[in-house]
Amino acid sequence: MGLYIGIDLGTSGCRAIAIDDNREVVGECALVMPLPRSDKPGYSEQDADIWWQTLLQVLQGLLTNISTHAVRAICIDGTSSTLLLCDRLGQPLSAALMYNDSRSQDASERVRKHAPANTAVHGPGSSLAKLIHLLQRHSDASHALHQADWLMGKLSGHFGISDENNCLKLGFDPIDKGWPAWIDVLGIKRSLLPQVYPPGTATAVIDKGIAAMLGLPEKTRIVSGTTDSTAAFLATGANSSAEAVTSLGSTLVTKIIADAPIYSTEHGVYSHRIFGHWLTGGASNSGGAALLQCFSVDEMKDLTPLLDPEHDSGLDYYPLPLRGERFPVADPNLTPRMPDTIPDDRPSRAHIFQGLLEGISRIEVRAYRLLKQLGAPYPIRVISVGGGAENPAWNLIRQRYLGVPVIQAEHHEAAYGAALLALHGDR
């Protein structure tokens, strides 16, 4: 029986999961990473070597508990629109600009003038805007790569390969399945752009040196990945129209299965295609990263029994870790509404914690209502994934706000969705 490894790179950690031919989990390992640097307004960047060293440690931890000789394929998902430039050997030329880096304002304006409205490249958070911004300092770059792309290259030794989902915000047209002509007007060399495959496609085999170091078979396939939120969607098993998945991780991501792609630059809405479906939705900057600015993970667990999910707190927060929002409001200058101070006593801290959870829940409701206005169905149920999905009080708050059943996915880790893609790529 073969084994298939999925790797999820998030904002603050890395997780690997191995599954067998029956889609059963046979092993997993996870490590935290330092948070991206954000010491200046609009800045959010991370050294790619942190990803690589963490990934190697996670793989080594996973492989100590499974039969390494049975591994057939590896797939990686990463944060959407996190981009870096590399030389021809894959060496990064600078730190990677993370998904919520908003320095590319001028580049975004150039994109706005030339890109069609029904694309996902608008706004300073897009990987296309980041590419133009980075090229101002690194015009001699050979590859523009997303987080998952670069790590796939490190595993295989072949750089310049990506997938349809990660490349959506770089300008790739998922309907015509190619790079559009309007990209040339921006002065971007096509040699910089990756070769794009559907998610779950075997594109290379593992580098022999990496295989020897990890004890993996030399025929281990490297399979094209996806974004972290799409991988989390796949993990849930949602496959019917109007089924929705909310990812409650470092960011809040809402997606629903629609019959046709929907794009709205004004609202930060875009659509991914995967396995014949259109996953329509958007990603807010709100989420766990904002919560962690106020409470630790352990304290949030400690405060949860004190919450009153049947009654509102009366607080009005719009939790954001930094200035700027992508969806359901596309506003790079949106100011967070966060607590000014947090008292020391537990009841008061629990009250503020509930107010923050309610603030994120209101953003979620607003997101699904907006998608319905744009042509998607309203959810018949919402499947929850990510660390926040494990909070029972928050799920009750969300169900009350959404007005439809909210359930926790049996499999909720994006790494599990990536492992399913690895399995698909070995067929």
C-alpha positions in Angstrom: 0.0 0.0 0.0 1.3 3.4 -1.0 1.6 6.5 1.3 1.0 10.1 0.2 2.3 13.2 2.0 0.6 16.5 2.2 2.4 19.6 3.5 0.7 22.8 4.6 2.7 26.0 5.0 0.8 28.6 6.9 1.7 32.0 8.4 3.0 30.6 11.6 3.6 26.9 11.2 4.1 23.9 9.0 2.2 20.6 9.2 2.7 17.3 7.3 0.2 14.5 7.1 0.6 11.1 5.5 -2.4 9.1 4.2 -2.7 5.6 2.6 -4.6 4.5 -0.4 -7.8 4.4 1.7 -7.4 8.1 2.6 -6.7 7.1 6.2 -4.2 9.2 8.2 -1.1 7.1 9.1 1.1 9.9 10.5 1.5 13.6 11.0 3.9 16.1 12.4 3.8 19.9 12.9 6.1 22.7 14.0 5.6 26.4 14.7 7.5 29.1 12.7 8.4 32.7 13.6 5.7 35.1 12.5 6.5 37.2 9.5 8.2 40.5 10.1 5.8 43.4 10.2 7.9 46.2 11.9 6.8 48.9 9.4 3.4 49.9 8.2 2.3 47.7 5.3 5.2 45.4 5.7 4.8 41.6 6.1 7.7 39.5 5.0 9.5 36.3 5.8 12.8 34.7 4.8 12.1 31.7 2.6 14.9 29.7 4.3 12.7 29.6 7.4 10.0 27.7 5.4 12.6 25.3 4.0 14.3 24.5 7.3 10.9 24.0 9.0 9.6 21.8 6.2 12.7 19.6 6.5 12.3 19.2 10.2 8.6 18.4 9.8 9.3 15.8 7.1 12.0 14.2 9.2 9.6 14.1 12.2 6.9 12.5 10.1 9.1 10.0 8.4 10.3 8.5 11.7 6.8 7.2 12.2 5.9 5.8 8.8 7.3 3.4 6.2 9.4 5.7 4.2 9.8 3.1 1.4 6.1 3.2 0.7 6.0 7.0 0.1 4.9 7.6 -3.5 4.1 11.3 -3.8 4.4 14.7 -1.9 2.2 17.8 -2.4 2.5 21.2 -0.8 0.0 24.0 -0.2 1.0 27.5 0.8 -0.5 30.9 1.7 -2.2 32.5 -1.3 -0.3 35.5 -3.0 2.9 35.1 -1.0 5.6 35.7 -3.5 9.4 35.9 -3.9 11.9 36.3 -6.7 14.7 33.9 -7.3 17.7 33.4 -9.6 17.9 30.6 -12.1 19.0 28.1 -9.3 16.1 29.0 -7.1 18.1 31.2 -4.7 15.8 33.9 -3.2 16.9 37.4 -4.1 15.1 38.9 -1.1 12.6 38.1 1.6 9.2 36.9 0.4 6.3 39.3 0.5 3.5 37.7 2.5 -0.1 37.6 1.5 -1.0 40.7 3.6 2.0 42.8 2.6 0.5 46.1 1.2 3.6 47.9 -0.1 2.7 47.4 -3.8 0.3 50.3 -4.0 1.9 51.9 -7.1 2.2 48.6 -8.8 -1.4 47.9 -8.1 -2.4 51.1 -9.8 -0.5 50.0 -12.9 -2.3 46.7 -12.9 -5.6 48.4 -12.5 -5.0 50.4 -15.7 -4.4 47.3 -17.9 -6.0 44.2 -16.3 -9.6 43.3 -16.9 -12.0 43.8 -14.1 -13.0 40.2 -13.9 -9.6 38.9 -12.7 -8.1 38.3 -9.3 -5.0 40.4 -9.8 -6.4 43.7 -8.5 -5.2 45.2 -5.2 -1.8 45.5 -3.6 -2.1 42.1 -2.1 -2.1 40.3 -5.4 1.0 38.4 -6.4 1.1 40.3 -9.7 1.3 43.6 -7.9 4.0 42.1 -5.6 5.9 40.9 -8.7 6.0 44.3 -10.3 7.0 45.9 -7.0 9.9 43.4 -6.5 11.1 43.7 -10.1 12.0 47.4 -9.3 14.8 46.1 -7.2 15.5 42.7 -8.8 15.1 43.2 -12.5 17.6 40.3 -13.2 15.4 37.7 -11.5 14.8 34.4 -13.3 11.7 33.0 -11.4 8.6 34.5 -9.8 7.4 31.9 -7.3 4.8 31.5 -4.7 5.5 29.8 -1.3 4.4 26.4 -2.5 6.1 26.7 -5.8 9.5 27.5 -4.3 9.3 24.6 -1.8 8.3 22.2 -4.6 11.4 23.4 -6.4 13.6 22.8 -3.4 12.3 19.2 -3.2 12.6 18.5 -6.9 15.5 20.7 -8.0 13.2 22.1 -10.7 12.0 25.7 -10.3 9.5 27.6 -12.4 6.5 25.3 -11.8 3.2 26.2 -10.2 -0.5 25.4 -10.2 -3.7 27.1 -11.4 -4.8 28.1 -7.9 -1.7 29.8 -6.7 -1.3 31.6 -10.1 -4.8 33.0 -10.2 -3.6 36.2 -8.5 -0.6 36.4 -10.7 -2.8 36.7 -13.8 -3.3 33.2 -15.0 -6.6 32.7 -16.8 -8.2 29.5 -15.5 -10.8 29.5 -18.2 -8.5 29.8 -21.2 -5.8 28.0 -19.3 -2.9 30.3 -20.1 -1.2 33.7 -19.5 -3.3 36.5 -21.0 -1.9 38.9 -23.6 -2.5 41.9 -21.3 0.3 40.8 -19.0 2.8 41.8 -21.8 1.6 45.4 -21.6 3.0 45.5 -18.0 6.5 44.8 -19.2 6.8 41.4 -17.5 9.0 38.9 -19.2 7.1 35.7 -19.7 10.2 33.7 -18.8 9.7 34.9 -15.2 6.2 33.3 -15.1 5.9 29.7 -14.0 4.7 26.8 -16.0 1.2 26.1 -14.7 -0.5 22.8 -14.0 -3.9 21.8 -12.6 -3.6 21.0 -8.8 -2.8 17.4 -8.2 -0.6 16.9 -11.3 2.7 15.0 -11.0 5.3 17.5 -12.3 8.6 16.0 -11.2 10.3 13.5 -9.0 12.2 14.2 -5.8 15.8 15.4 -6.1 18.2 12.4 -5.5 20.1 14.3 -2.8 17.0 15.2 -0.9 15.7 11.7 -1.3 18.9 10.3 0.2 18.9 12.8 3.1 15.3 11.9 4.0 15.4 8.2 3.2 12.7 8.5 0.5 12.4 6.5 -2.7 14.0 8.2 -5.7 10.8 7.8 -7.6 8.8 9.8 -5.1 6.6 12.2 -7.2 6.3 15.9 -6.5 2.7 16.9 -7.2 1.4 20.4 -8.0 -0.3 21.9 -5.0 -2.8 24.7 -4.3 -3.4 27.5 -1.9 -3.9 26.8 1.8 -7.6 27.6 1.8 -8.3 25.5 -1.2 -6.5 22.6 0.4 -8.5 23.0 3.5 -11.7 23.0 1.4 -10.6 19.7 -0.3 -10.0 18.2 3.1 -13.6 18.6 4.1 -15.0 16.5 1.3 -17.5 19.2 0.3 -18.6 18.5 -3.2 -22.2 19.7 -3.8 -23.5 23.1 -4.9 -24.1 25.5 -2.1 -21.9 23.7 0.3 -19.6 26.2 2.0 -16.4 25.9 3.9 -15.1 28.5 6.3 -11.4 28.3 7.2 -10.7 29.8 10.7 -6.9 29.9 10.7 -4.6 32.9 10.8 -7.0 34.5 8.3 -10.7 34.0 7.7 -11.4 32.4 4.3 -14.9 31.7 3.0 -15.6 29.5 -0.1 -18.7 28.1 -1.6 -19.3 25.7 -4.5 -20.9 27.7 -7.4 -21.9 26.8 -10.9 -19.8 29.4 -12.6 -16.8 31.6 -11.7 -17.4 34.9 -10.0 -15.0 37.8 -9.9 -15.5 41.2 -8.2 -12.5 43.4 -7.9 -14.5 45.9 -5.8 -15.0 43.2 -3.1 -12.0 41.0 -3.5 -14.0 38.0 -4.8 -12.3 35.4 -7.0 -12.9 31.8 -8.1 -10.6 28.8 -8.1 -11.2 25.8 -10.4 -10.4 22.4 -9.1 -11.7 19.0 -10.2 -14.4 20.4 -12.3 -15.9 22.7 -9.6 -15.7 26.5 -9.1 -14.8 27.5 -5.5 -15.9 31.0 -5.2 -15.0 33.2 -2.3 -12.5 35.5 -0.7 -10.0 35.8 2.1 -10.2 38.4 4.9 -7.2 39.6 6.8 -9.2 39.0 10.0 -8.9 35.8 11.9 -6.6 34.1 14.3 -3.6 36.4 13.7 -5.7 39.2 15.1 -6.8 37.2 18.1 -3.2 36.2 18.9 -2.4 39.9 19.3 -4.7 39.9 22.4 -4.7 36.3 23.8 -2.4 33.3 23.6 -3.8 30.0 22.4 -3.8 28.6 25.9 -5.7 31.6 27.3 -8.3 31.4 24.5 -9.0 27.8 25.5 -9.2 28.8 29.2 -11.6 31.6 28.5 -13.9 29.6 26.2 -16.1 28.1 29.0 -16.9 31.6 30.2 -18.4 32.7 26.9 -22.1 33.1 26.4 -22.7 32.2 22.8 -26.5 32.7 23.0 -26.2 36.4 23.8 -24.2 39.2 22.1 -21.5 40.9 24.0 -22.5 44.4 22.7 -19.0 45.0 21.5 -18.3 46.2 18.0 -14.8 45.0 16.8 -13.4 44.5 13.3 -10.4 42.4 14.2 -7.4 42.9 12.0 -3.7 42.3 12.7 -2.7 45.2 10.6 -4.2 48.1 8.7 -5.9 46.9 5.5 -8.6 44.4 4.4 -9.1 42.3 1.3 -12.6 40.8 1.7 -15.5 41.3 2.1 -14.2 44.9 2.0 -11.3 45.6 -0.4 -9.7 48.5 1.4 -5.9 48.6 2.0 -6.3 51.4 4.5 -9.1 49.9 6.6 -8.3 50.6 10.3 -8.7 47.7 12.7 -11.2 48.0 15.5 -9.5 46.3 18.4 -9.6 46.6 22.2 -7.7 49.6 23.5 -6.8 47.8 26.7 -7.6 44.4 28.2 -8.3 44.2 31.9 -6.7 41.6 34.1 -9.8 39.8 35.5 -11.0 36.7 33.7 -14.7 37.7 33.2 -13.7 41.0 31.5 -11.1 39.2 29.4 -13.7 36.6 28.4 -16.1 39.4 27.4 -13.6 41.0 25.1 -12.6 37.6 23.7 -16.3 37.0 22.8 -16.5 40.4 21.3 -13.6 39.6 19.0 -15.1 36.3 18.0 -18.4 38.0 17.2 -16.6 40.6 15.1 -15.0 37.8 13.0 -18.4 36.1 12.8 -20.0 39.2 11.4 -17.4 39.4 8.8 -18.1 35.8 7.8 -21.9 36.5 7.5 -21.2 39.6 5.5 -19.0 37.6 3.2 -21.6 34.9 2.4 -24.3 37.5 1.9 -22.1 39.4 -0.5 -21.3 36.2 -2.5 -25.1 35.6 -2.8 -25.5 39.2 -4.2 -22.8 38.5 -6.8 -24.5 35.3 -8.0 -23.4 32.4 -5.8 -25.9 30.4 -3.7 -26.3 31.1 0.0 -24.9 28.2 2.0 -27.1 25.3 2.8 -24.5 24.4 5.5 -21.1 25.7 6.5 -18.3 23.2 7.2 -15.6 24.6 9.5 -11.9 24.0 9.3 -8.8 25.5 10.9 -7.9 25.9 14.5 -10.9 28.1 15.3 -13.3 25.4 14.2 -12.4 23.5 17.4 -13.9 26.2 19.6 -17.5 25.0 20.3 -18.7 28.3 21.7 -17.5 30.1 18.6 -19.3 27.6 16.3 -22.6 28.3 18.2 -22.1 32.1 17.7 -21.4 31.6 14.0 -24.5 29.3 13.6 -26.7 31.9 15.2 -25.3 34.6 12.9 -25.4 32.5 9.7 -28.8 30.9 10.2 -27.7 27.6 8.8 -26.0 24.5 10.3 -22.4 24.9 11.2 -20.4 21.6 11.5 -16.8 20.7 12.1 -15.2 18.8 9.3 -14.0 15.3 10.0 -10.8 16.3 8.3 -10.0 19.9 8.7 -6.3 20.3 8.1 -5.1 21.8 4.8 -2.3 19.3 4.9 -4.9 16.5 4.6 -6.2 18.2 1.5 -2.7 18.4 0.1 -2.2 14.7 0.8 -5.4 14.0 -1.2 -3.8 15.9 -4.1 -0.7 13.8 -3.7 -2.8 10.7 -3.9 -4.6 12.1 -7.0 -1.2 12.9 -8.6 0.0 9.3 -8.3 -3.0 7.9 -10.2 
